[in-house]
Amino acid sequence: AQHRALVIDLSLLKGFEQQQGAIISYLLKLILNDRLANPASRLPVKIVLDEAHRYLPGDNQQLTHNGIFQVLREGRKVNLQLALTTRSPLDLPERLRSQFGTMIIHRLLAPTELACLPTGLTFAEVAALTTGHAYPVRPEQPSCQVDVQAPRWW
C-alpha cells in the first residue's frame, strides 16, 4: 500500500546462469503460491525481470515447471503482473511468448524477430523506430507509435 520496491540484483552471479535462473524461478513460485494460498492478499504486485532470457530453461519440459512461466500463466487471476525485457523476442521460447497480453515493441533489426510476434506491424515500421519510441501491442487493438519517456527521477 506504500508503493514499495524491492530490487534483487543477481549481477554477482553473472557467470552462473543456471543458478540465477533457479533463484528467479524459486522466488516467483514462492510469490505465486503465497498469492494463491492467501486470497485476501490482493494488493497488486508488479514484477519486472530485465534480460529475462538469462533466466529461462532451454527446453519446453523444464519451462512448464519454471516460476516465470507459472506466473505468466496464473498470476493475472491473483493480481500478480510480470513484465519481461529482452533485446530479441527470439530469445524467449514460443510457448512463453504466447502468454503475454501486452507487448511493447522497440526497434527490431531482423525480420525473423518481428515475424515471431503477433503484432500486425510491418518490419519497416519497427526497424525505423528510434531511441525513445515504441509500439504497444495488445490483442485485437490497433497499434500506434508512442514516446517512451524516462521517469522524472531518472
TISEBA-858617 format. One record per residue (C-alpha): residue in one letter; x, y, z. Coordinates in steps of 0.1 Angstrom, whole numbers, padded with zeros to 4 digits, always signed. Example, Ala and Ser with C-alpha at 12.3 -4.5 7.8 and 13.67 -1.06 7.14 Angstrom:
% residues 2
A+0123-0045+0078/S+0137-0011+0071/
//
This chain:
% residues 154
A+0000+0000+0000/Q+0030+0023+0004/H+0043+0017-0032/R+0075-0001-0020/A+0100-0015-0044/L+0124-0044-0039/V+0153-0049-0062/I+0171-0082-0064/D+0204-0078-0081/L+0219-0111-0093/S+0248-0095-0112/L+0274-0111-0088/L+0262-0144-0102/K+0267-0134-0138/G+0288-0164-0147/F+0263-0188-0131/E+0233-0186-0154/Q+0217-0218-0142/Q+0219-0207-0106/Q+0204-0173-0115/G+0176-0190-0133/A+0169-0213-0103/I+0168-0184-0079/I+0144-0164-0100/S+0122-0194-0107/Y+0121-0203-0070/L+0113-0167-0059/L+0085-0164-0084/K+0070-0197-0074/L+0070-0186-0037/I+0053-0154-0046/L+0027-0171-0068/N+0020-0198-0043/D+0016-0173-0015/R-0009-0153-0036/L-0029-0185-0044/A-0029-0196-0008/N-0040-0162+0006/P-0069-0149-0014/A-0072-0119+0009/S-0038-0106-0002/R-0049-0089-0034/L-0028-0058-0034/P-0013-0056-0069/V+0022-0068-0073/K+0042-0059-0103/I+0075-0077-0111/V+0100-0066-0138/L+0125-0091-0149/D+0153-0075-0170/E+0172-0096-0195/A+0147-0124-0190/H+0163-0147-0215/R+0192-0153-0190/Y+0168-0170-0165/L+0149-0193-0187/P+0155-0231-0193/G+0163-0243-0227/D+0136-0269-0232/N+0098-0269-0230/Q+0096-0296-0204/Q+0116-0275-0179/L+0097-0243-0189/T+0064-0257-0177/H+0079-0260-0142/N+0096-0226-0142/G+0084-0199-0119/I+0085-0173-0147/F+0061-0194-0169/Q+0038-0202-0140/V+0035-0165-0130/L+0027-0155-0166/R+0000-0182-0168/E-0016-0179-0134/G-0005-0145-0120/R-0032-0124-0135/K-0060-0140-0116/V-0043-0131-0082/N-0033-0095-0092/L+0003-0105-0099/Q+0018-0090-0130/L+0051-0098-0147/A+0070-0077-0172/L+0099-0092-0191/T+0126-0074-0211/T+0149-0089-0237/R+0166-0075-0268/S+0152-0101-0291/P+0119-0120-0288/L+0136-0150-0304/D+0155-0153-0271/L+0122-0163-0254/P+0106-0197-0261/E+0075-0196-0283/R+0054-0212-0256/L+0064-0183-0232/R+0058-0156-0259/S+0022-0168-0262/Q+0014-0159-0226/F+0018-0121-0230/G-0013-0099-0230/T+0006-0068-0239/M+0039-0063-0256/I+0060-0031-0261/I+0080-0034-0293/H+0111-0013-0296/R+0134-0013-0326/L+0140-0048-0341/L+0166-0053-0367/A+0158-0087-0381/P+0126-0096-0399/T+0125-0130-0381/E+0123-0112-0347/L+0091-0094-0358/A+0077-0125-0376/C+0076-0145-0343/L+0053-0119-0327/P+0015-0114-0334/T+0018-0076-0339/G+0002-0066-0372/L+0032-0042-0377/T+0055-0042-0407/F+0092-0047-0405/A+0097-0012-0419/E+0077+0003-0391/V+0096-0015-0364/A+0131-0012-0379/A+0126+0026-0383/L+0120+0032-0345/T+0145+0054-0328/T+0155+0056-0292/G+0126+0066-0270/H+0099+0052-0294/A+0079+0020-0293/Y+0047+0003-0304/P+0025-0011-0276/V+0007-0042-0289/R-0025-0055-0274/P-0047-0083-0288/E-0072-0070-0313/Q-0063-0033-0308/P-0046-0012-0334/S-0010-0001-0325/C+0003+0034-0328/Q+0038+0047-0321/V+0043+0062-0287/D+0071+0081-0270/V+0087+0063-0241/Q+0100+0089-0216/A+0124+0083-0187/P+0108+0088-0153/R+0114+0121-0136/W+0137+0105-0111/W+0160+0091-0138/
//
